[in-house]
Amino acid sequence: MSGEAVGLDTGRRVLRLGTRRSLMATTQSGQVADRLTALTGRPVELVGVTTFGDVTKTHLAQLGGTGVFVSALRDKLIEGEIDFAVHSLKDLPTKPDPRVVIAAIPPRDDARDALVGSAKLADLAPGDRVGTGSPRRVAQLRMLRPDLEYVPIRGNADTRIGKVTSGELRAVVLAAAGLGRIGRDAEVAQFFDVAEMLPAPGQGALAVECRADDTALIELLAVLDEPRTRAAVVAERAVLATLEAGCSAPVGAYAADDGHILNLTATVVAIDGTRSVRKSTAGDPAAAMELGRDLATAMIAEGAGTLMGERTH
């Protein structure tokens, strides 16, 4: 009976969803909240949280990237100030936190990278300045156009796109999913096929996280989970974890589950774009973790670790 009493209590209470305060974060969190309400009838309110990654002026590559947008939200979860949180999955550290659980991974949006500007990459003039805060993107872009100048930038999407409209940069590279969520995808000059630029592990996907001991909420949030997306990102993140690389490392990975077979491709690229290790595999989606680990192990055998070690040079 006590379990029923808890369930009845939580059924009356508005759920508090913690989110970063940026337009992109609140938009994607709002979509998750609306979907949860539509499926369960539970009301949800957004609670804005400022993270270290939002306030520091340091480039994320220098911070190591991993966790700078996550820790404050997790702290609010553990302190009971919010009930669950929504993260861009590519921002989550691969090392598990026993206090929390990813209760749902909703269907993935566009995983590709996108070039915002007035021309495609091939049509830019030698020496044109292209902005991105991601070593992964820089490394792969240098493989495609080593004659361009790549400029480290940070800030929200509006700030980054503003550097193009002001003429400071010729183009910027951003995640296609984020641009779509805030209605800026019409400004994209080129979407990079995953065959030419592998996205960050988990790019385009969201993670819905709550306390590991909140069994009632875990069960409720499970309605948002999409098994194919979960299998794909588990494999991608297993690559990242096995390589022991943070989300700022020049590692790209993309997996797709067609309902029967999970196809996974990953790459590590030297930051100067001159060398890379790229491998693919396929297997049972139920063994996504092992698939990613095995692929990363094979990449390490071919020198992937050495390439990552050069990322700060």
N, C-alpha and C positions, 0 to 999 in steps of 0.2 A: 504493500500500500504506500509505503514511503516514496517509492519510485514514481508512482502515479501522481502523488502530491507535487513532487518536483516538476513533473511534466506539465501539470495544470498551471503551476506558477509561471513557468517559462512561456507557456502558451499565451498568457495575458500580457507579458512584458514586451515592449519594443526592443528589438535586437539592435545593439550598437556596433556599427561597422566602422572600424578604424581605417583611415586612408590618408596618404600624403595629400597636401593641400593644392598641388598643381592642378591645372585644368585637365590634363590628361589623366592623372590619378583619380580625381573626383568623378570624371566622366566614366571611366571603366568601373570604378567602384559602384557608381550609381546604376550602371547596367546590371551588375551582379545583384545589387539590392532589389532592383525591379524584378529580375528573373526569379529570385528567391520568393518574393512576395506573391508573384503570379503562380508559382508552383505549390506554395504551402499556405498562403494566406497570412503569413507572418509579417507584420510591419517592421521596417528597418529604417534606422536613422544613421546618417553619416556623421562621423566624428573626425574632424581634421586633426592630424598629428604632424608636427614639424620634425623632420629627421636630420641627422648630421649631414647627410648628403645634400639636403636642401639648403643648408646655411653656409657650408664651407665653400671657400673660393678656390680651393685646391683642385686641380684636375683629377678626375676619378682614377685615371691610370696610375697616378702617383700614390693614391690612397690604397691601391690594390682593388678598388671597386667593390669587392664582395662585402655585402652586409651594411654598407653605409646608408642605404635607404630602408633597411629592415629592422635594425636593432631597436629603434624607438617604438615602432609598432609592436614588436614582441614584448617590450617592457610594459606597454600599456595593457597588453593581453594578460600578462602574468599578474599585474597589479589589479586586474579586474575592472579597469576603466573602460575597456571595450570588450565585446564578446567574440568578435572575429575580425580578421583583417584581409585585405586584398592586396597582393603584391604583383608587379610584373615578374613573371617567373624567372626571367633571366637575371634578375637582381638577387635572387635567393642564394645564400651560401650553399654549397653542396654538402657540407658537414651537417648531419642531423642535429637538431636541438631537441633533447628529450622532453622539454616542457611543452612543445607545440607539435601539431600534426597538420599536414596538408590534407584537409578534409575533402577538398574538391579541386579538380582542374577542369574548368569549363571548356567547351569546344574552342579550339584554337582559331584565332584570326590569322590574317596574312603573315607568314613568317619571314617574308623577304625584306631586304634592305631597299631603300628608295633614294634616288638622287633628286633633290629639289633644286631647281634652277631653270634656266631658259634653254638648255641644250643637253643632249645625251652625253655620256662620258666620252664616247669616241669622237664627238664633235667639239670638245673643248680644245682651246689652243694650248700649245706647250707653255708651261709656266703658270697656267691659270691656278688660282688658289681654291682649294676644296676643303671645307671644314668638317671635322668629325672628332669626337672625343674618344673614339674606340681604336685601340691598337689592332684589334682583329680586322676592322674595316680598312685601316691604313695599309696593313700588310697585304691584304688581298687587292686593294686598289692599286698598289704599287706593282703588283703582278700584271695588272691590266694596262695601267698608264703610269709608267715610272717617270715620265717627263712632267708630271704635274706637281704642284706644291701642296702638301697636305698640312693643314693648320689645326692644332688642337683647340677645340672649343667646348664649352659646356653651357648649361642654362636650359630653360624649357624650350619647347618646339618653336614657340613664337619668337623667342630671342634668337634662336639659331637661324630661322628662316629670315628674320630681319636683317641679318648680316649679308644675305644675298640681295634683298630688295634695296639695301643701302649702297650696294656696290663694293662692300668690304671684301666679300668673297664671291666667287663665280658660282659656287654651288655648295650644298651641304648634303651629307648622307644621314638619314634617319631611318628608324624602323617604320615599315609600311603600316603595320597594325596601329601604331600610335597616331599616325597622320590620319588614318581612316576614322579613328575614334573621335577625333576632334574636328573632323570635317575639312582637313587641309590636303586631302589626297589629290585634289584637282591641280595642285601646284607641282605635282611630281612629273619630272621630265623623263624618268626612266626607273622602272622596277627591275632590280637585278634578279635574274633567274638564279635559283639555288645552285645550278650547275656551274655558274661563273663566280658567285659569291655566297659562300655558306654562311647562314646566319649564326648568331650566338645561340648556344644551347638554351632551349626554352623560349626563344624569341617568338612573340606573337601570342604566347599563352599567359594565362593568369593563374595564380595560386591563391586559394581560399584557405586561410589558416586559422585554427582555433586552439585552445588549450587541450593538451593530450588527455586530460582527465574529465573533459566535458563530454561525456558519452552521448547525452541527449542531443547536444548541438552537432556533434559529429554525424549522428544519424540523420539529422534534419538537413545538414549541408550536403549530404551525399547525393541529393537529387540534382545538384549542379554538376556532378562529375561526368566526364565523357571518357570512357575507357580507351578509345583509340588515341586521343590526345595524351592521356596519362601514359600509355605505353611508349609513345614517341618521345615525350620529354624525359621520361625515366631513362631511356636509352641514351639520349643526348647528354644528360647530366652525369650519367655513369662514365661517359667518356671524359668529361671535364674533371670529375672526382679522381678517376684513375690516373689521369695526367697530373693531378695535384695542382691544377691551374685555377686561378681566380677568374671572375667574369671579365677582368680587364686584359687577360692574356689573349694572344693572337690565335685563338682556337675557335673554329667553326664546326658546327655539327647540325645535321638535319635528318630526322627520321619520319617516315610516313607509314602508317598502318592501313593496308587496304582491306582489312577484315580477316585476312588469312596469314599474310606475311608482313613482317616489319622490316623495311629497307632502311638502312642507316649508312650515312656517309659522314666522314669527319676529316678535318684538315688542321694542321698546325703550319703556320707560315712564318718564316723569318721576317722580322719587322721591316727589313729593307726590301722585301718582296722577291728576293733572288732565289730562295730555296723553299721547298715545302715538302711535307709528307701528307699524302691524301690517300685514304683507304675507304672501302665500302664493304658491307656485309649484309646478310639478310637472315632472318630466323623467326622463331615463334614469338609473337608479341608477349606471351606469358613469361618469356625469359628475357624481357627487355633489359633488365639490369645486367645480366651476364653477357648479353650481346654487346652492350656498350663497353663493359670492362674488357672483354676479349679484344675488341677492335682497338681500344686504347693501348692495350698491352702489345699488340702487333705494331702499332705506330711507334711506340717507344723503342721497340727492337730495330726500327728503321731510322732512329735518330730524332724523333719528335721532341724528346726532352732537351736535346741540345739546342734546337731552334727556339724553344720557349725560354731557355736560359739567356738568349741574346735579346730578349724583348726590351730590356731597359737600356741597351747600348745606343 
